[in-house]
Amino acid sequence: MFNKPLAGVLLYSLDMDDHKGACGAGKFPMTMSVIHGLQAYMLYMQRKHMAIGEIYRTKINSARVSRRAYFMGGKTKMVEKMDAKIAALQKEQEVAMGQMTSQVQSAQAMMNKPFELPSPNQPSFTW
């Protein structure tokens, strides 16, 4: 799910999960794996969002340092180029952070959906 553009996770048949914990992995190990996987995905998305923000801050700060050096050296054409580069990086950052924000929000929405496991005594199916 992390590396593929998937819309989510489907458990085809909950009655195949271990309702009684007989396998030694606790009750509902398959369902719990999905829940914990989604929590790990949420953490991954938040860290990715922070990393992208840091990359753009570093690029913009580097461009500002170069601009200052050109300005101190009296190179007005290079100052103009650096101004344009800074503006382009800021716009690019805005777009990238907006996309990441929507991805983080959709991951957060998946985590906040109410989820109830069936009672262990409830039959998995009825005829």
C-alpha positions in Angstrom: 0.0 0.0 0.0 2.9 2.4 0.7 4.5 2.0 -2.7 1.5 1.5 -4.9 -1.3 4.0 -5.8 -4.1 2.1 -4.0 -7.3 3.5 -2.7 -7.4 1.4 0.4 -7.5 -2.1 1.9 -10.2 -4.7 1.7 -10.6 -7.7 3.9 -12.6 -10.0 1.7 -13.9 -12.2 4.5 -13.8 -11.4 8.1 -15.0 -14.9 9.0 -11.6 -16.1 7.9 -9.9 -14.0 10.7 -9.1 -15.7 14.0 -12.0 -14.7 16.2 -10.9 -16.7 19.2 -7.1 -16.1 19.2 -6.4 -19.8 18.6 -3.4 -19.0 16.3 -1.5 -17.4 19.2 -1.4 -14.0 17.6 -4.4 -12.6 19.6 -7.9 -12.1 18.5 -8.5 -10.7 15.0 -4.8 -10.7 13.9 -5.6 -10.0 10.2 -7.9 -7.1 11.0 -5.4 -5.7 13.6 -2.6 -5.9 11.0 -4.6 -3.7 8.7 -5.4 -1.2 11.4 -1.7 -1.0 12.5 -0.7 -0.8 8.9 -2.9 2.3 8.4 -1.5 3.9 11.5 2.0 3.3 10.2 0.9 4.8 6.8 -0.4 7.9 8.6 2.9 8.3 10.4 4.8 7.8 7.1 2.6 10.5 5.4 3.2 13.0 8.1 7.0 12.5 8.0 7.0 12.7 4.2 5.1 16.0 4.5 7.6 17.4 6.9 10.5 16.2 4.8 9.2 17.9 1.6 8.7 21.1 3.5 12.3 21.0 4.8 13.6 20.3 1.3 11.9 23.4 -0.1 12.9 25.6 2.9 16.6 24.6 2.3 16.4 25.3 -1.5 14.8 28.7 -0.9 17.3 29.7 1.8 20.2 28.6 -0.4 18.8 30.7 -3.3 18.4 33.7 -0.9 22.1 33.4 0.2 23.2 33.3 -3.5 21.0 36.4 -4.2 22.5 38.3 -1.3 26.0 37.5 -2.6 25.1 38.7 -6.1 23.5 41.8 -4.6 26.6 42.6 -2.6 28.7 42.0 -5.8 26.5 44.4 -7.8 25.4 41.8 -10.3 21.9 43.0 -10.9 21.0 40.6 -13.7 21.9 37.6 -11.4 19.9 39.2 -8.6 16.9 39.3 -10.9 17.5 35.6 -11.9 17.7 34.6 -8.3 14.5 36.6 -7.5 12.7 34.7 -10.2 14.1 31.4 -8.9 13.0 32.1 -5.4 9.5 33.0 -6.6 9.3 29.8 -8.7 10.5 27.7 -5.7 7.9 29.3 -3.4 5.1 28.6 -5.9 6.4 25.0 -6.4 6.5 24.6 -2.6 2.9 25.8 -2.3 1.7 23.3 -4.8 3.7 20.4 -3.3 2.6 21.2 0.2 -1.0 21.5 -0.9 -0.9 18.1 -2.5 0.8 16.5 0.5 -1.7 18.2 2.9 -4.6 16.7 1.0 -2.9 13.3 1.1 -2.3 13.6 4.8 -5.9 14.7 5.4 -7.3 11.7 3.4 -5.1 9.3 5.4 -6.3 11.0 8.6 -9.9 10.6 7.5 -9.3 6.9 6.9 -8.0 6.6 10.4 -10.9 8.5 12.0 -13.7 6.4 10.5 -15.6 4.5 13.1 -14.7 0.8 13.1 -16.1 -2.0 15.3 -15.0 -5.5 15.4 -17.8 -8.1 15.6 -18.3 -9.9 18.9 -16.3 -13.1 19.2 -19.5 -14.9 20.1 -21.4 -13.7 17.1 -21.6 -16.1 14.2 -19.6 -15.0 11.2 -22.5 -15.8 8.8 -26.1 -16.9 8.9 -27.9 -19.0 6.4 
